[in-house]
Amino acid sequence: MDFSSIDNGRSGKGLLFVISSVSGGGKTTVIGKVMEMMNDLRVSVSHTTRKPRPGETDGKDYHFISREGFDRMIESGLFLEWAPVYGQKYGTSRSAVDAITGIGFDALLDIDVQGAMQVKEAREDAILIFLAPPGEEEQERRLRSRGTETEHDVDKRLEAAMRELAFMEEYHYSVLNDDLNDAVHTVSSIIRAERCRNP
């Protein structure tokens, strides 16, 4: 029997992974570590109407765009998903995902629950991973340690987290981020396992 056709998904079109978490769930840190381990995975850069935070670069962290420009993209049907978040808009363009998967790399979307549910509806092949924080106290500590939000913003994010956690069962996988190394290992293992899945 010839097994030479087994390539763990490295030929043809790449896979689409979605990772979501509540604010302060450690998603950005986990994704960064996973990306260091897997050089055939690409994060799709989202569009946003918010202003860049210190250290952020246009085209790398986000595509920073005006509200008018964002609305034109919505009207043209260019987004795979988009959502209003804390007074700003965030979205993933279809072309950004297709540019990654079309050349055989796997695309990873770092998006919130609203966006993930849109992707799940639009793309049945999308693989959804929810990264859960170890508890409300740790989540609050992480939010406050950022130093980028006001007390009011932190309270709003904690309230939103309770609503977002209710969607966890809509994801294919749930990963508890109580230990960074364990969470990174689990997420990377999920990605490798999905690459080996038979059609």
ChimeraX commands (.cxc) that place a marker at each C-alpha (Angstrom):
marker #1 position 0.00,0.00,0.00 radius 0.5
marker #1 position 1.31,3.44,-0.97 radius 0.5
marker #1 position 1.19,6.09,1.79 radius 0.5
marker #1 position 3.08,8.73,-0.17 radius 0.5
marker #1 position -0.11,10.79,-0.60 radius 0.5
marker #1 position -0.24,11.51,3.14 radius 0.5
marker #1 position 1.14,15.02,3.56 radius 0.5
marker #1 position -0.59,16.22,6.75 radius 0.5
marker #1 position -2.46,18.87,4.78 radius 0.5
marker #1 position 0.64,20.58,3.36 radius 0.5
marker #1 position -0.49,20.53,-0.27 radius 0.5
marker #1 position -3.55,22.13,-1.79 radius 0.5
marker #1 position -5.65,24.60,0.14 radius 0.5
marker #1 position -4.76,25.39,3.76 radius 0.5
marker #1 position -7.04,25.04,6.77 radius 0.5
marker #1 position -8.88,27.84,8.58 radius 0.5
marker #1 position -8.52,28.05,12.38 radius 0.5
marker #1 position -10.35,30.49,14.65 radius 0.5
marker #1 position -9.15,31.24,18.17 radius 0.5
marker #1 position -11.32,33.28,20.54 radius 0.5
marker #1 position -11.20,34.18,24.18 radius 0.5
marker #1 position -12.59,36.71,26.61 radius 0.5
marker #1 position -10.61,39.90,27.25 radius 0.5
marker #1 position -7.70,38.98,29.48 radius 0.5
marker #1 position -7.90,35.33,28.48 radius 0.5
marker #1 position -4.28,35.31,27.32 radius 0.5
marker #1 position -5.14,34.74,23.67 radius 0.5
marker #1 position -2.51,37.05,22.19 radius 0.5
marker #1 position 0.29,35.47,24.23 radius 0.5
marker #1 position -0.76,31.90,23.37 radius 0.5
marker #1 position -1.09,32.68,19.67 radius 0.5
marker #1 position 2.34,34.31,19.64 radius 0.5
marker #1 position 3.93,31.20,21.17 radius 0.5
marker #1 position 2.07,28.87,18.79 radius 0.5
marker #1 position 3.26,30.93,15.82 radius 0.5
marker #1 position 6.87,30.57,17.00 radius 0.5
marker #1 position 6.47,26.78,16.92 radius 0.5
marker #1 position 4.61,26.45,13.59 radius 0.5
marker #1 position 6.15,28.21,10.61 radius 0.5
marker #1 position 3.45,27.00,8.19 radius 0.5
marker #1 position 0.69,28.90,10.02 radius 0.5
marker #1 position -0.22,32.52,9.25 radius 0.5
marker #1 position -2.33,34.95,11.27 radius 0.5
marker #1 position -4.81,36.86,9.13 radius 0.5
marker #1 position -4.48,40.57,9.91 radius 0.5
marker #1 position -7.85,42.12,10.76 radius 0.5
marker #1 position -9.18,45.56,9.89 radius 0.5
marker #1 position -10.23,47.93,12.68 radius 0.5
marker #1 position -11.51,51.47,13.09 radius 0.5
marker #1 position -9.76,51.98,16.44 radius 0.5
marker #1 position -6.55,53.95,16.80 radius 0.5
marker #1 position -3.24,52.07,17.10 radius 0.5
marker #1 position -2.01,51.34,20.63 radius 0.5
marker #1 position 1.62,52.11,21.53 radius 0.5
marker #1 position 3.92,49.72,19.65 radius 0.5
marker #1 position 1.31,48.57,17.13 radius 0.5
marker #1 position 2.12,48.68,13.42 radius 0.5
marker #1 position -0.34,49.16,10.57 radius 0.5
marker #1 position -0.48,46.04,8.41 radius 0.5
marker #1 position 1.17,43.88,11.05 radius 0.5
marker #1 position -1.05,44.11,14.13 radius 0.5
marker #1 position -4.12,45.45,12.31 radius 0.5
marker #1 position -5.10,47.26,9.16 radius 0.5
marker #1 position -6.15,50.56,10.72 radius 0.5
marker #1 position -8.91,52.11,8.64 radius 0.5
marker #1 position -11.41,54.96,8.88 radius 0.5
marker #1 position -15.03,54.29,9.77 radius 0.5
marker #1 position -16.03,55.39,6.29 radius 0.5
marker #1 position -13.58,53.00,4.67 radius 0.5
marker #1 position -14.73,50.16,6.91 radius 0.5
marker #1 position -18.38,50.80,6.04 radius 0.5
marker #1 position -17.56,50.77,2.33 radius 0.5
marker #1 position -15.96,47.34,2.77 radius 0.5
marker #1 position -19.11,46.10,4.54 radius 0.5
marker #1 position -21.32,47.38,1.72 radius 0.5
marker #1 position -19.11,45.66,-0.84 radius 0.5
marker #1 position -19.32,42.32,0.99 radius 0.5
marker #1 position -15.56,42.15,1.46 radius 0.5
marker #1 position -15.63,40.86,5.04 radius 0.5
marker #1 position -15.79,37.21,6.05 radius 0.5
marker #1 position -16.82,38.50,9.46 radius 0.5
marker #1 position -17.09,41.83,11.22 radius 0.5
marker #1 position -18.47,43.11,14.50 radius 0.5
marker #1 position -18.77,46.26,16.60 radius 0.5
marker #1 position -16.65,45.92,19.74 radius 0.5
marker #1 position -16.50,48.55,22.51 radius 0.5
marker #1 position -17.47,51.36,20.16 radius 0.5
marker #1 position -15.12,50.33,17.33 radius 0.5
marker #1 position -15.45,47.93,14.41 radius 0.5
marker #1 position -13.27,44.91,13.66 radius 0.5
marker #1 position -13.37,42.64,10.63 radius 0.5
marker #1 position -11.57,39.94,8.64 radius 0.5
marker #1 position -11.48,40.37,4.88 radius 0.5
marker #1 position -12.21,37.35,2.71 radius 0.5
marker #1 position -9.22,38.15,0.51 radius 0.5
marker #1 position -6.82,38.08,3.47 radius 0.5
marker #1 position -7.87,34.53,4.38 radius 0.5
marker #1 position -7.89,33.32,0.77 radius 0.5
marker #1 position -4.41,34.75,0.19 radius 0.5
marker #1 position -3.08,32.53,3.00 radius 0.5
marker #1 position -5.00,29.30,2.39 radius 0.5
marker #1 position -4.72,29.59,-1.39 radius 0.5
marker #1 position -0.96,28.98,-1.26 radius 0.5
marker #1 position -1.23,26.03,1.13 radius 0.5
marker #1 position -0.64,27.72,4.47 radius 0.5
marker #1 position -3.13,27.42,7.33 radius 0.5
marker #1 position -4.86,30.67,8.32 radius 0.5
marker #1 position -5.47,31.58,11.93 radius 0.5
marker #1 position -8.08,34.18,12.91 radius 0.5
marker #1 position -7.64,35.96,16.23 radius 0.5
marker #1 position -11.23,37.18,16.67 radius 0.5
marker #1 position -13.96,37.56,19.28 radius 0.5
marker #1 position -17.06,35.43,19.79 radius 0.5
marker #1 position -19.28,37.58,17.55 radius 0.5
marker #1 position -16.91,37.18,14.64 radius 0.5
marker #1 position -16.31,33.49,15.27 radius 0.5
marker #1 position -20.02,32.72,15.06 radius 0.5
marker #1 position -20.18,34.52,11.70 radius 0.5
marker #1 position -17.22,32.51,10.40 radius 0.5
marker #1 position -18.80,29.29,11.64 radius 0.5
marker #1 position -21.94,30.08,9.65 radius 0.5
marker #1 position -20.08,31.20,6.53 radius 0.5
marker #1 position -17.37,28.53,6.49 radius 0.5
marker #1 position -18.34,25.01,7.54 radius 0.5
marker #1 position -14.70,23.97,7.25 radius 0.5
marker #1 position -13.54,26.45,9.92 radius 0.5
marker #1 position -12.08,24.89,13.09 radius 0.5
marker #1 position -12.99,26.88,16.22 radius 0.5
marker #1 position -10.89,26.91,19.41 radius 0.5
marker #1 position -11.97,28.74,22.57 radius 0.5
marker #1 position -9.28,29.74,25.04 radius 0.5
marker #1 position -10.77,29.97,28.54 radius 0.5
marker #1 position -9.20,31.97,31.40 radius 0.5
marker #1 position -8.50,30.13,34.68 radius 0.5
marker #1 position -10.95,32.33,36.58 radius 0.5
marker #1 position -12.47,35.78,36.88 radius 0.5
marker #1 position -9.83,37.03,39.35 radius 0.5
marker #1 position -6.94,36.11,37.05 radius 0.5
marker #1 position -8.75,37.55,34.06 radius 0.5
marker #1 position -9.27,40.84,35.91 radius 0.5
marker #1 position -5.61,40.89,36.96 radius 0.5
marker #1 position -4.50,40.45,33.35 radius 0.5
marker #1 position -6.79,43.23,32.16 radius 0.5
marker #1 position -5.56,45.66,34.79 radius 0.5
marker #1 position -1.90,44.78,34.16 radius 0.5
marker #1 position -2.24,45.96,30.54 radius 0.5
marker #1 position -2.62,49.54,31.71 radius 0.5
marker #1 position -4.49,50.42,28.51 radius 0.5
marker #1 position -8.07,50.53,29.85 radius 0.5
marker #1 position -9.90,52.73,32.33 radius 0.5
marker #1 position -11.73,51.25,35.32 radius 0.5
marker #1 position -14.97,51.66,33.37 radius 0.5
marker #1 position -13.51,49.79,30.38 radius 0.5
marker #1 position -12.30,46.93,32.60 radius 0.5
marker #1 position -15.76,46.58,34.13 radius 0.5
marker #1 position -17.36,46.53,30.67 radius 0.5
marker #1 position -14.94,43.84,29.49 radius 0.5
marker #1 position -15.62,41.67,32.54 radius 0.5
marker #1 position -19.37,41.95,31.95 radius 0.5
marker #1 position -18.91,41.03,28.28 radius 0.5
marker #1 position -16.78,38.04,29.28 radius 0.5
marker #1 position -19.70,36.47,31.13 radius 0.5
marker #1 position -21.82,36.68,27.97 radius 0.5
marker #1 position -19.01,35.37,25.76 radius 0.5
marker #1 position -18.33,32.35,27.96 radius 0.5
marker #1 position -21.87,31.16,27.22 radius 0.5
marker #1 position -20.76,30.53,23.61 radius 0.5
marker #1 position -17.90,28.22,24.54 radius 0.5
marker #1 position -19.89,25.09,23.64 radius 0.5
marker #1 position -20.32,26.42,20.09 radius 0.5
marker #1 position -16.59,25.84,19.52 radius 0.5
marker #1 position -15.04,22.56,18.41 radius 0.5
marker #1 position -12.38,22.75,21.13 radius 0.5
marker #1 position -12.10,24.43,24.55 radius 0.5
marker #1 position -8.64,24.96,26.05 radius 0.5
marker #1 position -8.10,26.13,29.64 radius 0.5
marker #1 position -5.29,28.68,29.81 radius 0.5
marker #1 position -4.24,28.16,33.42 radius 0.5
marker #1 position -0.66,27.33,32.41 radius 0.5
marker #1 position 0.87,29.03,29.37 radius 0.5
marker #1 position 3.05,26.12,28.25 radius 0.5
marker #1 position 0.20,23.63,28.57 radius 0.5
marker #1 position -2.18,25.88,26.63 radius 0.5
marker #1 position 0.35,26.44,23.84 radius 0.5
marker #1 position 1.05,22.69,23.61 radius 0.5
marker #1 position -2.67,21.86,23.50 radius 0.5
marker #1 position -3.50,24.41,20.81 radius 0.5
marker #1 position -0.56,23.35,18.64 radius 0.5
marker #1 position -1.57,19.69,19.11 radius 0.5
marker #1 position -5.11,20.48,17.93 radius 0.5
marker #1 position -3.74,22.15,14.81 radius 0.5
marker #1 position -1.46,19.19,14.04 radius 0.5
marker #1 position -4.30,16.70,14.63 radius 0.5
marker #1 position -6.63,18.59,12.30 radius 0.5
marker #1 position -3.98,18.51,9.59 radius 0.5
marker #1 position -3.97,14.72,9.83 radius 0.5
marker #1 position -7.75,14.36,9.70 radius 0.5
marker #1 position -9.08,12.34,6.78 radius 0.5
marker #1 position -11.47,14.21,4.45 radius 0.5
marker link #1:1,2 radius 0.2
marker link #1:2,3 radius 0.2
marker link #1:3,4 radius 0.2
marker link #1:4,5 radius 0.2
marker link #1:5,6 radius 0.2
marker link #1:6,7 radius 0.2
marker link #1:7,8 radius 0.2
marker link #1:8,9 radius 0.2
marker link #1:9,10 radius 0.2
marker link #1:10,11 radius 0.2
marker link #1:11,12 radius 0.2
marker link #1:12,13 radius 0.2
marker link #1:13,14 radius 0.2
marker link #1:14,15 radius 0.2
marker link #1:15,16 radius 0.2
marker link #1:16,17 radius 0.2
marker link #1:17,18 radius 0.2
marker link #1:18,19 radius 0.2
marker link #1:19,20 radius 0.2
marker link #1:20,21 radius 0.2
marker link #1:21,22 radius 0.2
marker link #1:22,23 radius 0.2
marker link #1:23,24 radius 0.2
marker link #1:24,25 radius 0.2
marker link #1:25,26 radius 0.2
marker link #1:26,27 radius 0.2
marker link #1:27,28 radius 0.2
marker link #1:28,29 radius 0.2
marker link #1:29,30 radius 0.2
marker link #1:30,31 radius 0.2
marker link #1:31,32 radius 0.2
marker link #1:32,33 radius 0.2
marker link #1:33,34 radius 0.2
marker link #1:34,35 radius 0.2
marker link #1:35,36 radius 0.2
marker link #1:36,37 radius 0.2
marker link #1:37,38 radius 0.2
marker link #1:38,39 radius 0.2
marker link #1:39,40 radius 0.2
marker link #1:40,41 radius 0.2
marker link #1:41,42 radius 0.2
marker link #1:42,43 radius 0.2
marker link #1:43,44 radius 0.2
marker link #1:44,45 radius 0.2
marker link #1:45,46 radius 0.2
marker link #1:46,47 radius 0.2
marker link #1:47,48 radius 0.2
marker link #1:48,49 radius 0.2
marker link #1:49,50 radius 0.2
marker link #1:50,51 radius 0.2
marker link #1:51,52 radius 0.2
marker link #1:52,53 radius 0.2
marker link #1:53,54 radius 0.2
marker link #1:54,55 radius 0.2
marker link #1:55,56 radius 0.2
marker link #1:56,57 radius 0.2
marker link #1:57,58 radius 0.2
marker link #1:58,59 radius 0.2
marker link #1:59,60 radius 0.2
marker link #1:60,61 radius 0.2
marker link #1:61,62 radius 0.2
marker link #1:62,63 radius 0.2
marker link #1:63,64 radius 0.2
marker link #1:64,65 radius 0.2
marker link #1:65,66 radius 0.2
marker link #1:66,67 radius 0.2
marker link #1:67,68 radius 0.2
marker link #1:68,69 radius 0.2
marker link #1:69,70 radius 0.2
marker link #1:70,71 radius 0.2
marker link #1:71,72 radius 0.2
marker link #1:72,73 radius 0.2
marker link #1:73,74 radius 0.2
marker link #1:74,75 radius 0.2
marker link #1:75,76 radius 0.2
marker link #1:76,77 radius 0.2
marker link #1:77,78 radius 0.2
marker link #1:78,79 radius 0.2
marker link #1:79,80 radius 0.2
marker link #1:80,81 radius 0.2
marker link #1:81,82 radius 0.2
marker link #1:82,83 radius 0.2
marker link #1:83,84 radius 0.2
marker link #1:84,85 radius 0.2
marker link #1:85,86 radius 0.2
marker link #1:86,87 radius 0.2
marker link #1:87,88 radius 0.2
marker link #1:88,89 radius 0.2
marker link #1:89,90 radius 0.2
marker link #1:90,91 radius 0.2
marker link #1:91,92 radius 0.2
marker link #1:92,93 radius 0.2
marker link #1:93,94 radius 0.2
marker link #1:94,95 radius 0.2
marker link #1:95,96 radius 0.2
marker link #1:96,97 radius 0.2
marker link #1:97,98 radius 0.2
marker link #1:98,99 radius 0.2
marker link #1:99,100 radius 0.2
marker link #1:100,101 radius 0.2
marker link #1:101,102 radius 0.2
marker link #1:102,103 radius 0.2
marker link #1:103,104 radius 0.2
marker link #1:104,105 radius 0.2
marker link #1:105,106 radius 0.2
marker link #1:106,107 radius 0.2
marker link #1:107,108 radius 0.2
marker link #1:108,109 radius 0.2
marker link #1:109,110 radius 0.2
marker link #1:110,111 radius 0.2
marker link #1:111,112 radius 0.2
marker link #1:112,113 radius 0.2
marker link #1:113,114 radius 0.2
marker link #1:114,115 radius 0.2
marker link #1:115,116 radius 0.2
marker link #1:116,117 radius 0.2
marker link #1:117,118 radius 0.2
marker link #1:118,119 radius 0.2
marker link #1:119,120 radius 0.2
marker link #1:120,121 radius 0.2
marker link #1:121,122 radius 0.2
marker link #1:122,123 radius 0.2
marker link #1:123,124 radius 0.2
marker link #1:124,125 radius 0.2
marker link #1:125,126 radius 0.2
marker link #1:126,127 radius 0.2
marker link #1:127,128 radius 0.2
marker link #1:128,129 radius 0.2
marker link #1:129,130 radius 0.2
marker link #1:130,131 radius 0.2
marker link #1:131,132 radius 0.2
marker link #1:132,133 radius 0.2
marker link #1:133,134 radius 0.2
marker link #1:134,135 radius 0.2
marker link #1:135,136 radius 0.2
marker link #1:136,137 radius 0.2
marker link #1:137,138 radius 0.2
marker link #1:138,139 radius 0.2
marker link #1:139,140 radius 0.2
marker link #1:140,141 radius 0.2
marker link #1:141,142 radius 0.2
marker link #1:142,143 radius 0.2
marker link #1:143,144 radius 0.2
marker link #1:144,145 radius 0.2
marker link #1:145,146 radius 0.2
marker link #1:146,147 radius 0.2
marker link #1:147,148 radius 0.2
marker link #1:148,149 radius 0.2
marker link #1:149,150 radius 0.2
marker link #1:150,151 radius 0.2
marker link #1:151,152 radius 0.2
marker link #1:152,153 radius 0.2
marker link #1:153,154 radius 0.2
marker link #1:154,155 radius 0.2
marker link #1:155,156 radius 0.2
marker link #1:156,157 radius 0.2
marker link #1:157,158 radius 0.2
marker link #1:158,159 radius 0.2
marker link #1:159,160 radius 0.2
marker link #1:160,161 radius 0.2
marker link #1:161,162 radius 0.2
marker link #1:162,163 radius 0.2
marker link #1:163,164 radius 0.2
marker link #1:164,165 radius 0.2
marker link #1:165,166 radius 0.2
marker link #1:166,167 radius 0.2
marker link #1:167,168 radius 0.2
marker link #1:168,169 radius 0.2
marker link #1:169,170 radius 0.2
marker link #1:170,171 radius 0.2
marker link #1:171,172 radius 0.2
marker link #1:172,173 radius 0.2
marker link #1:173,174 radius 0.2
marker link #1:174,175 radius 0.2
marker link #1:175,176 radius 0.2
marker link #1:176,177 radius 0.2
marker link #1:177,178 radius 0.2
marker link #1:178,179 radius 0.2
marker link #1:179,180 radius 0.2
marker link #1:180,181 radius 0.2
marker link #1:181,182 radius 0.2
marker link #1:182,183 radius 0.2
marker link #1:183,184 radius 0.2
marker link #1:184,185 radius 0.2
marker link #1:185,186 radius 0.2
marker link #1:186,187 radius 0.2
marker link #1:187,188 radius 0.2
marker link #1:188,189 radius 0.2
marker link #1:189,190 radius 0.2
marker link #1:190,191 radius 0.2
marker link #1:191,192 radius 0.2
marker link #1:192,193 radius 0.2
marker link #1:193,194 radius 0.2
marker link #1:194,195 radius 0.2
marker link #1:195,196 radius 0.2
marker link #1:196,197 radius 0.2
marker link #1:197,198 radius 0.2
marker link #1:198,199 radius 0.2
view
